[in-house]
Amino acid sequence: MISKCQTDELNDELINKIKEAINEANQSKRFNHEVVLTDSFVRDNQVHVDLAYLLNAATYEYVLDMRQLNKVN
C-alpha cells in the first residue's frame, strides 16, 4: 500500500507510473513471466494495487476473467 496522494489526478498519475514500470520490466524480459496490474483503487487514504505474476494457467485465466469483468463494468 502507498499513502494516498492529495488529488485524484496525482493518484491516477502514480498508478500510470506503476503500469509503465511494469511494462518496462515485461519488455526487458527481466522476469521469466509477465507481471500485470489487475486492479487499483484508493481506500482509507491508501493506494492499493493488485499485481499478478503470470506463472501458471490458473493465474492467466484469473487475469482474463478480470479483464472481461472490467469490460462489462
N, CA and C of each residue as an Amber inpcrd file, in Angstrom:
protein
   219
   0.8310000  -1.1710000   0.0000000   0.0000000   0.0000000   0.0000000
   0.8800000   1.2400000   0.0000000   0.3720000   2.2730000  -0.6230000
   1.0730000   3.5370000  -0.7330000   0.1380000   4.6140000  -0.2100000
   0.6700000   5.5770000   0.5060000  -0.1780000   6.6620000   1.0020000
  -0.8420000   7.3820000  -0.1500000  -2.0930000   7.7270000   0.0540000
  -2.8930000   8.3950000  -0.9740000  -2.2940000   9.7570000  -1.2950000
  -2.3180000  10.1080000  -2.5720000  -1.8810000  11.4280000  -2.9970000
  -2.9740000  12.4430000  -2.6590000  -2.6410000  13.7060000  -2.7700000
  -3.5860000  14.7450000  -2.3750000  -4.7460000  14.9070000  -3.3470000
  -4.5830000  14.5100000  -4.5930000  -5.6630000  14.6600000  -5.5710000
  -5.8410000  13.3540000  -6.3430000  -7.0330000  13.2040000  -6.9150000
  -7.3100000  12.0290000  -7.7360000  -6.3910000  11.9870000  -8.9520000
  -6.0750000  13.1640000  -9.4950000  -5.1900000  13.2180000 -10.6640000
  -3.8050000  12.6750000 -10.3260000  -3.3030000  13.0190000  -9.1410000
  -1.9940000  12.5030000  -8.7290000  -2.0500000  11.0000000  -8.4580000
  -3.1710000  10.5210000  -7.9240000  -3.3310000   9.0800000  -7.7360000
  -3.3020000   8.3690000  -9.0850000  -4.0230000   8.9250000 -10.0660000
  -4.0310000   8.3410000 -11.4050000  -2.6350000   8.3620000 -12.0160000
  -1.9110000   9.4610000 -11.7980000  -0.5510000   9.5700000 -12.3180000
   0.3590000   8.5170000 -11.6820000   0.2170000   8.3140000 -10.3840000
   1.0100000   7.3000000  -9.6820000   0.7150000   5.9090000 -10.2390000
  -0.5510000   5.5870000 -10.4180000  -0.9320000   4.2740000 -10.9450000
  -0.4140000   4.0990000 -12.3740000  -0.4730000   5.1700000 -13.1730000
   0.0660000   5.0910000 -14.5390000   1.5740000   4.8620000 -14.5310000
   2.2920000   5.4770000 -13.5890000   3.7420000   5.2490000 -13.4820000
   4.0310000   3.8020000 -13.0910000   3.1970000   3.2370000 -12.2230000
   3.3650000   1.8250000 -11.8580000   3.1430000   0.9420000 -13.0790000
   2.1070000   1.2410000 -13.8590000   1.8330000   0.4740000 -15.0830000
   3.0040000   0.5690000 -16.0530000   3.5590000   1.7720000 -16.2060000
   4.7050000   1.9560000 -17.1020000   5.9070000   1.1410000 -16.6310000
   6.1640000   1.1450000 -15.3290000   7.2880000   0.3730000 -14.7850000
   7.0860000  -1.1170000 -15.0280000   5.8650000  -1.5930000 -14.8760000
   5.5620000  -3.0000000 -15.1420000   5.7940000  -3.3150000 -16.6150000
   5.3130000  -2.4410000 -17.4990000   5.5010000  -2.6570000 -18.9420000
   6.9820000  -2.6920000 -19.3040000   7.7700000  -1.7900000 -18.7220000
   9.2060000  -1.7810000 -18.9900000   9.8650000  -3.0730000 -18.5090000
   9.4690000  -3.5350000 -17.3320000  10.0340000  -4.7880000 -16.8140000
   9.6590000  -5.9580000 -17.7070000   8.4060000  -5.9920000 -18.1710000
   7.9710000  -7.0760000 -19.0550000   8.7240000  -7.0410000 -20.3850000
   8.8970000  -5.8440000 -20.9510000   9.5940000  -5.7170000 -22.2360000
  11.0730000  -6.0680000 -22.1270000  11.6570000  -5.8080000 -20.9650000
  13.0800000  -6.1020000 -20.7840000  13.3430000  -7.5900000 -20.5550000
  12.2640000  -8.3360000 -20.3790000  12.3640000  -9.7830000 -20.1040000
  13.1450000 -10.0480000 -18.8190000  13.0240000  -9.1090000 -17.8770000
  13.6990000  -9.2310000 -16.5890000  13.1770000 -10.4290000 -15.7980000
  11.9120000 -10.7500000 -16.0120000  11.2950000 -11.8830000 -15.3160000
  11.0240000 -13.0010000 -16.3120000  10.8440000 -14.2060000 -15.8120000
  10.5340000 -15.3370000 -16.6810000   9.1330000 -15.2510000 -17.2610000
   8.2260000 -14.5930000 -16.5390000   6.8340000 -14.4660000 -16.9600000
   6.4030000 -13.0180000 -16.7740000   5.3200000 -12.6560000 -17.4460000
   4.8330000 -11.2820000 -17.3440000   4.1930000 -11.0090000 -15.9950000
   4.2660000  -9.7450000 -15.5990000   3.5740000  -9.2370000 -14.4260000
   2.5220000  -8.2610000 -14.9460000   1.2970000  -8.3390000 -14.4290000
   0.2430000  -7.4210000 -14.8490000  -0.4230000  -6.8030000 -13.6280000
  -0.8680000  -5.5760000 -13.7900000  -1.6490000  -4.9060000 -12.7590000
  -3.1040000  -5.3020000 -12.9940000  -3.6990000  -6.0010000 -12.0380000
  -5.0680000  -6.4780000 -12.2190000  -6.1080000  -5.5540000 -11.6210000
  -5.7130000  -4.7210000 -10.6550000  -6.6810000  -3.8260000 -10.0290000
  -5.9340000  -2.7220000  -9.3000000  -6.5730000  -1.5800000  -9.1810000
  -6.0230000  -0.4760000  -8.3800000  -7.1770000   0.3560000  -7.8630000
  -7.0290000   0.8360000  -6.6460000  -8.0910000   1.6490000  -6.0430000
  -7.5320000   2.3930000  -4.8410000  -8.2790000   3.3960000  -4.4010000
  -7.9160000   4.1610000  -3.2100000  -8.9660000   3.8800000  -2.1430000
  -8.4980000   3.5000000  -0.9480000  -9.4030000   3.2570000   0.1780000
  -8.6610000   3.5980000   1.4650000  -9.3420000   4.2610000   2.3650000
  -8.7640000   4.6290000   3.6590000  -7.4220000   5.3440000   3.5040000
  -7.4000000   6.2940000   2.5610000  -6.2070000   7.1010000   2.2990000
  -4.9830000   6.2790000   1.9030000  -5.2160000   5.1330000   1.2780000
  -4.1310000   4.2880000   0.7790000  -4.4180000   3.9260000  -0.6820000
  -3.3850000   3.9430000  -1.4890000  -3.4950000   3.4630000  -2.8630000
  -3.1620000   1.9790000  -2.8350000  -4.0820000   1.1630000  -3.3290000
  -3.8890000  -0.2860000  -3.3630000  -3.7100000  -0.7150000  -4.8170000
  -2.7410000  -1.5740000  -5.0610000  -2.5620000  -2.1610000  -6.3890000
  -2.4510000  -3.6720000  -6.2370000  -3.1190000  -4.3810000  -7.1180000
  -3.0310000  -5.8400000  -7.1550000  -2.2380000  -6.2240000  -8.3950000
  -1.2110000  -7.0170000  -8.1910000  -0.3660000  -7.4820000  -9.2870000
  -0.4940000  -8.9890000  -9.4180000  -0.3890000  -9.4730000 -10.6470000
  -0.3960000 -10.9120000 -10.8870000   0.8430000 -11.2760000 -11.6950000
   1.4890000 -12.3310000 -11.2840000   2.6550000 -12.8830000 -11.9770000
   2.1340000 -14.0460000 -12.8010000   2.1380000 -13.9100000 -14.1190000
   1.5230000 -14.9070000 -14.9980000   2.3940000 -16.1540000 -15.1020000
   2.3630000 -16.9130000 -14.0330000   3.2320000 -18.0790000 -13.9130000
   2.5270000 -19.3760000 -14.3080000   1.2170000 -19.4290000 -14.1060000
   0.5060000 -20.6830000 -14.3920000  -0.8480000 -20.4010000 -15.0380000
  -1.5060000 -21.4370000 -15.5010000  -2.7630000 -21.2970000 -16.2190000
  -3.8580000 -20.6810000 -15.3530000  -3.9040000 -21.0400000 -14.0820000
  -4.9470000 -20.5090000 -13.2000000  -4.8240000 -18.9890000 -13.0670000
  -3.6140000 -18.4850000 -12.9150000  -3.4180000 -17.0410000 -12.8050000
  -3.7560000 -16.3540000 -14.1180000  -3.3440000 -16.9380000 -15.2330000
  -3.6490000 -16.3750000 -16.5390000  -5.1550000 -16.2980000 -16.7500000
  -5.8750000 -17.3570000 -16.3950000  -7.3310000 -17.3640000 -16.5310000
  -7.9800000 -16.3300000 -15.6180000  -7.4400000 -16.1480000 -14.4090000
  -7.9430000 -15.1290000 -13.4900000  -7.8100000 -13.7400000 -14.1200000
  -6.6570000 -13.4550000 -14.7180000  -6.4410000 -12.1560000 -15.3470000
  -7.4060000 -11.9630000 -16.5110000  -7.6100000 -12.9810000 -17.3050000
  -8.5730000 -12.8830000 -18.4020000  -9.9830000 -12.6110000 -17.8750000
 -10.3670000 -13.2930000 -16.7980000 -11.6780000 -13.0640000 -16.1900000
 -11.8080000 -11.6300000 -15.6930000 -10.7570000 -11.1160000 -15.0580000
 -10.7910000  -9.7370000 -14.5600000 -10.9320000  -8.7400000 -15.7110000
 -10.2690000  -9.0030000 -16.8130000 -10.3820000  -8.1140000 -17.9800000
 -11.7970000  -8.1370000 -18.5360000 -12.4080000  -9.3050000 -18.5770000
 -13.7880000  -9.4230000 -19.0370000 -14.7400000  -8.6480000 -18.1300000
 -14.5290000  -8.7730000 -16.8220000 -15.3630000  -8.0270000 -15.8700000
 -15.2100000  -6.5210000 -16.0450000 -13.9970000  -6.0800000 -16.2880000
 -13.7690000  -4.6490000 -16.4940000 -14.4570000  -4.1350000 -17.7440000
 -14.5680000  -4.9630000 -18.7760000 -15.2840000  -4.5690000 -19.9970000
 -16.7660000  -4.4040000 -19.7260000 -17.3250000  -5.2780000 -18.8960000
 -18.7540000  -5.2420000 -18.5900000 -19.0870000  -4.0660000 -17.6870000
 -18.2320000  -3.8290000 -16.7000000 -18.4950000  -2.7420000 -15.7440000
 -17.8940000  -1.4970000 -16.2690000
